Amino acid sequence: MTTRNKKNVLIIDDDTIIRNELEKELKRNFYNTFLSSEGKAGLKIFESENIEIVILDVKLPDINGIDVLQIIKSKKPDCEVIIMTGYGTQEIAIQSLRRGAIDYIEKPLIMDELYTALGRAEENLIAKEGLDYKSSILIIDDEEEIARQLKRTLQKEGYIVFVANNGKKGLEIIETNKIDVVVTDIMMEDINGIEVLKKAKTLYHDIEGIMITGFQDRDFAIKSLRAGAFDYITKPIDLDNLLFSIKKAIERIHLHRNRLYRNRELKISSDIISKMNEELERRIQERSREVNDMQVQLFQTSKLATLGEMSAGLAHEINQPLGGISLVAASFRKLMARELLTPEEIESGLDDIETSVQRMTKVIQHIRTFARQDLLEFIQVDVNATLESAMGLLSEQLRLHEITVERNYAPDLPKIVGEPFQLEQVWINLITNARDAVDEKGKQDPEYEKLITISTSYDPGLKRIIIRVRDNGQGMPEEVRKKIFEPFFTTKEVGKATGLGLAISYGIIQEHQGSIELETNDGEGITISVLLPLEVEHD
């Protein structure tokens, strides 16, 4: 059997699961793999083996991934490096690209993005080596003489050719080798060609299939095309027609890959240009930048402090799906011990695991997006939805504090133009302040029932959305009320609060051209009202 030049790929990541899963995926996609959990150990492998592609995590236990990247490029400039990062910041991506990385991928990994990055890396390596990419063809036919003749013909045309005499063997080849085009007979004793193609399509999105049969039946043609076949050829095989069909199938594969690669390059170029423009703007408006940076840092500090306070609720949101996964695993073990684990049980359990993982991913993505600084964008916003997002992060914490929350949201509330994550930060600050107020009163009166009421309404006369957060806490003295929106002012003990929450909230509402009103009577609770216009007027 003809062999194909496998590229040597080094994976450097301290996460064992990620390393092992990437190794399995890359081996299935016809790469030689080398693994390391640390940067320095990875560099030793890099120096001792002919490594052509490196998949490199930024955060390593012993050395920064960017430093590893610089060392690799200084020793072997032609080596292609793909950066992985769990931070998801544009700064790390640009920093990696400037130091010679070909691409960057955010965690949790999306395999299609990784394949695109690997494809671009391999394309670069082939171009540097001055080689032509040789496409691989798999022939599956239970008539051995036909398979041999087709193999000889296709090898003369410069293709790498694999041969199998039944569907099962064909699938084994597909699973262990990167195949571009499958030329398969439909009628075979074990697995028919249409089922082989369907399975192949689940393994590789860009694999193409050409179906061959001795039956000139239109139904077979329709079934083949519905299964994703590129073409349909009847026996006896016209070699010219087959070669033409293979050529067109490969052209389609290359067009698809080139479109992916060029789109990715445009995205990366856009990121670089965007960063350069940002730097130019910072040089032109240096003093303004310093002020804006301070505001961003204060805003970010407040968000991170809020996330820290919400840790109990967030842990609960993640622990629930983890508990579900644990139950599935325990169930599998019991069923295995009794030899009762059926494919149906496995399928059902995997569905439960996927659902739990999706739930955790959604929570983590929301937290990560909430904490980021580079996604602020004024868009059409459903105020009720932003309040619910805030409550999604706070509800478990409020429950643990034994606080009743009443939600009175106006139905069919008009949308406003705003930045949803900034507004969510405002609601979190207001609700946590209300929480502290009722907690403080609860210390003095054990029989007291803690209550926070959140309501929304629309005033057509003012053309403004009104959001009210009311607590039945101990209220606020006049001298405190006068300073409540000042930065760093807090009535809490040192280390218990930053004094930034309400000040930043006030600034955010001003940016939205809205206003904050506070009503309080000492000992009778506080109502904070936020008034937001439907549209934000820009200068």
N, C-alpha and C positions, 0 to 999 in steps of 0.2 A: 504494500500500500504506500502511495506517495505521502511523504510527510510535509508539514508546513512549518516555516520558520516561526517558532514561538518567541514572543517578546518576553524578556525577563522583567518582572515587576516586583519592586520592593514595597511592602506595606509597613509603615511605621505608625503605630497607634497603641496607646497603653490600655485600650479597652479590648479585653479578650474576645468578647462576643463579636465586636465589629471586625477584628482581625480575622477571626475564623469564618465569618459569613462572607467577607470580601474574598478570602482565599477560595472558598467553594465557588463563588460566582465567577471569579477570574479563571479558575481552572476549567470551568465549564465553557468559558468563552475563549479557550485555547491560549492561555498565558501561563508561563512558568512563574511561580510565586515564591517570594522569600519574605519572612515575617520578623518583625522586631517590636518590642514593647517600649523601647527607649531610644532616644536620639543617638547617643554615642555607640550603642551596640548596632544600631541601624547603619551608621557610617562605616563601621568595620565590615559589615556585609557588603555595603556599597563598594568598598575598596577591594574586596576579595572576589567579587562576582561581577560578571558583565551586565550590570543593571542598566536597563534602557529607560524605564519609567518608574517613578517613585510616587506613591500615594502617601501623603505626609500630613499628620495631624499637627495643628499649631501648638496645642497645649500638651507638652510631654513632661514626665516627672523629673527629668534630669537637665534638659536643655530646650530652649525655645525652638519651635519648629521653623520660624523664620531664619534663625541662625543656622539650622541644619540645611535649609534651602540654599543659603549663601555658600556654605561649604561645598555642597554638591555641585552647584553651578561653577564654582571656582576650579574644582578638580575635573569636571566633565561637563563643559557647556552644552553639549548635544543631548544630555540626559533631560528628559521631559519630566516636570514635577507638577503634580496635582495636589493642591492644598485642601485639607478638610478643616472646617472650623465649626465649633458649637456656639460661637459668639454671634455670628451673623451680622457683623458690622462691616460697612463699606470700607472703613479704614484698613482693616486687616486684609481684605481682598485686594485693595489697591497696593498696599505694601508688598503683598506676595507677588503680584504681577510685575511690579517695578523691579523686583529682585530676580525675575526670570521664570516664575511659575507660568505654566501655560493656562491654568484654570484654577478655580476655587469652587468648592462645594460646601454648602451649609449642612449641618446635622440637625435633625435626623436625615440620613442620606436618602435621596431619591435615586433609584438605580438607573433610571433613564438618563438623568443628568450625568451620572458617573460614566455610563457607556458613551455619551456624547463627548465627554472630556477625554476618555481613553481613545476614542476614534480620532479626535483631533491630534492627540499625542502620537498615535501610530502613523497618521498621515504625515506629520512632520518628520518622523524618523525615516519613513520610506523616501520622502523627498530629499532629505539630507544624504541618504545612502545612494541616491541616484538609481533607485530600483523601481520597477513597475509593480503595482499591486496585483497579485495573482488571485483571481477569484476561485473559490472552492465549490465543486459540484459533487453532490451525492446521487448516485444512481441506485435505485431500488427496483429490482426485477427478479422474479423467481425463475426466469429463463436465463440460465447462466451465459449462454452463448451471446444473447442479445446484450447482456450487461458488459461482457468482455469487449465486444465490438464497439459499443458506445464509449467505454473507457479509453480504448486506443484512439478513437476519433477525437475525443475531447482533450486528451493529453497532447495530441498534435497541435491543437488550437491554443495550447499554452495554459490550460486550466489545471488546477490541482484536483484530482479525481479520487473519490472514495466510492466503494461498491459494497452493496449488501444484497443478499438474495431473499430476504424476507423483511416484513415490516418491523419486527422486534429488533433485529440486528440493525436496521436503519435508524431506529430511535436511539439505540445505544451509541451509534456513531454521532448522531446529532447532539446528544447530551455531553459528549466528551470532545467534540471538535467544532470549531466555528465554521458552519456551512452557510454559503451564500444562496445557492439554488439547489432544491431537491427535485430530481427528475424521477418520478415514481410510477410504477404500474398501479392501477387501481385494484384489480382483482388479484389478491394474494391469499394464501391459505390461513395465515395467522391474523394479521391486521391489514385491513384494506388501505389503499393509498390515501383516501380522503381522511381517515382517522389519523394516519401518520402526519399528514400536513396540519391538521387541527392541533395536534400535540406540539408539533414543531413551532407553530405560531404562538403558542403559550410560552415557549422558551425564548424565542427571539422575535422581536417585532418586525425586523427588516428582512427576514428570510422569505424567499420567493419559491413557489412550487409550480412545476409543470407536470400535468397528469397525462399518463399514457395508458391506453386500453385497446384491446382487440375488438371491443364492442362499439359499433357506431351508433350509440344510443344518446339521444339529445338529453335525456334525464341525467345521465352521468356527467355531461358537460355542465348542466345547470348546478348539480350538486357540488361539483368541483369548484366552480366559480364562487358559489356561496360559501364554501369552506375557505376561500381566500386564495385559490389558485390563480396564477398569472395567466396560464394558457392551458390548452387541452389538445392533445395530439393522438390520433388513432394509429393503430398498427395496420399494415407494415409502416415502419417509421421512415418518413422522408427526412434524411439527415440535414438537408439544407433548411427545411422548415424548423427542425429542432435547434440547429445552431442559431438561426435568426431569432427564435423565441428566447433562447438562453441569453443571447446578446442584449435583447431588449429588457429582459428581466434584470440583468446586471446593471444596465443603464438606469433603470428605475431605482435600484438599490443605491447607486452612486448619487443620483439626484436627491434622493431622500436624505442620505448622509450629508451631502454637501450643503443642503438647505439647513440641516441641524447645526453643522459646524459653522456656517457663515452667520446664521442667526446668533449663535453663541458668541462669535467674534464681535459682531455688532454690539451685542449687549456689553461685553467687556470693554470695547472701545468707548461706548457711551459712558460707562462707569469712570473710565480714566479721564475723559473729557470733562465730565461733571466735576470730578475732583480737582482738575486743573482750574476750572472756572471758579470753584469755591476758593482755591488758594489765591487766585488773582483778585477776587473780590475782597478777601481778607487783607491783602496788601494795600488795596485802594482805600478801604474803610477800616483801618487798623484800630482806631479808637472805638469806633462803633462795635467792632468785633469783640474787643475786650469786655465791653458792657454786656453784649449778648451772651458771650461765653459764661460770664458770671451768672446771668439769669438762668441759662440752661443748666449749669452746675447746681444751682439752688433747686431748680425744678426736679432735676434727677435725684438729688439727695433726698428730697421729700418723697419721691416715688419709692426709692429703695428703702427708706425708713418705713414707709407704709407697707411694703411687701414683707419686711421683717415682722411687723406687727401682725400681719395676716397669716403667719406661718402655720398656725394650728389649723385654720380653715383649709389652707392649700394642702397640707399633709392629709387631711381627711379626704379631699377630692381625689388625691392620687392613691391613697391607701385602699379606697373602696374597689377600684378596678384591679389593683394588685391582689386584693383578697379573692376576687373572682377568679383570677388567673391561678392563684394557689389552689383553690377548690377544684378547678379543672385538672390540674396536675395530680392532686391527691386521688381524684376519681379515676384518672387514667391508670395510676399505679395499682389501685385496688382491682380494677377490671383486668389489668394485665396479669396480676397474681392469680386471678381466677380463670384466666384464659377466656374472658368474656368481652375483650375489647374489639368491637366491630368497626368496620369502615364508617358506618353511620355515626357511631359514638365519636370516632376521631374527627369526622367532618363537623359534627355539632360542637365539639370542644374547641376546635380551631376557630370556628365562627365566633364563639364566646371570647376567645383570647383576642382575636382581631378587633372585636367591638371594644374590649377593655383597653387595648393599646390605643385605639383611635380616641377614646375618651381621655386618656392620659396625655396623648399628644396634643389634643385640643387645649387642655388646661395649660400645658407647658408653653405651647405656641402663644396663647393669650398672655401669659405672664411675660414671656420674652418680648413680645411686641409692645406690651404695656411699658416695659422697662427701657425700650430703645429710644434713642433721641433722633433718629434719622427718618422717621416715618410720618412726621407731622404734616397733615394735609387737610385743608378745609374742604369739606364735601357736604352733601345732603345727609343730615343726621336725624335719626329717630330718637328723641330725648328719652322716651320711655325705655328704649332698648339699652341706652347707655346706663340708665339707672339700674336695670336688671343685670347688666354686666358687672357693675360695681357690687351689687348684692350677691352675685355669684361668687365673688371673692371674699365677701364679708359674712355671709349668712351663717356659716358654721361657727365663726368666732362669736357672733351675736347670740347664737343659740347657747354656746358654752357660758356666756355671761348672763344667761337667763333673761334676755331682753326680748320683749314682744315687738315685732315690727308690723305696722299696718301700712299697706300700700294702697293709695287711692289715685290711680292713674286715670287721666281723662282719656276716653277712647277716641280714635280718629284724630289724634293730636297732629297738627301740621308739622312737617319737618322744618328744621332750621339749617342754615349753613354754618358749620362749625367743625372743630377738630375732635373727633369722638373720644380719643384717648386722653386728651386734656380735660374734656368735660367729665369723663369717668374719674380722673384724678380729683376733680373738684368734689364730686359726689362722695368719693371715699373719704376725703378730708372732713366734709361736713358730717357724715354719718359716724366716723370715728370720734369726732368731738362730742357728738350727741351721746355716743356710748360712754365716754369718760364722764360726762355730766350726770347721767343716770346712775352709773357705778358709784360715783362719789356720794350721791344722795342715798343710795342703797346701803352704804356703810353706816349711815346714821339711823336708818329706819329699816329694820329687818322685815317688816310687814309690807313695805313699799313695793308696788308692782312697776317694774321698769317698762317704759313704753316710748317707742320712736315712731312717728308718723311721717310718711313720705307721700307727697301729693303733687300732681301736675294739673295745670289748667291752661286755657288759652283766653287772653283778653283781646277780643277783636277791635276794641277801641284803641288800645295801645299797640296792637299788632305785635304782641309779645307773648312768649311762652313763660309761664310762672311755675317755678319749682320750689316747693317748700319742704324743709326738713325741720320737724318740731320734736322736741323732747320734753318730758315732764320732770326734768331734773331740778336742781336747786337754783337755777337762774344765774344772773351775772350782775355784780355791782357796777355802778356807773363808771367808776374809775378804771375798771377793767375793760368795759365796753369801748371806751375812748381809744384804747391801745390795741384792740383785738386783731386788727389787720396790719399791725406793724411787724416787719421782719424780725425774727428772733425773740419776739415777746411771747412768754408762756407763763402760766400760773403753776405749771407742774414742777416737780422736783428736778434737780439737775440730773441729766442723763435719761430722763423719762420722755423728753420731747425736744424737738429741734426749734420750735417756734416758727416754722416756715409754712405749715399747712395752709392756714387761712390767708397769709400774705400772698402765697403763690396762687391760691384759689382766686383771690381778689384780682391779681394781675391777669389770670387767664380769662376771667369774665370781662375785664376791661378790653382785652384783645378781641373778644367776641362782641364788643360794643354793647355790653349789657351792664347790669348793676346788681349789687348785693345789698339787701336791707335786713337789719337785725331788730327783732322785737323781743324784749325781755322784761320780766318783773322779778325782782330778787325773791328767790324761793319758789317760783311758779313756772319754771321752765323757759326755754328759748325757742324762738322760731326764726330761722334764717330763710329768707326768700331770695331767689335768684331770678332776675328778669332778663330774658334773652330775645333779641329781635329775630325775625325770620331770615333776614338777609344781613350780611356784613358788608358795609361800604368800604372799599379800598381807596386809598389816596391816589 
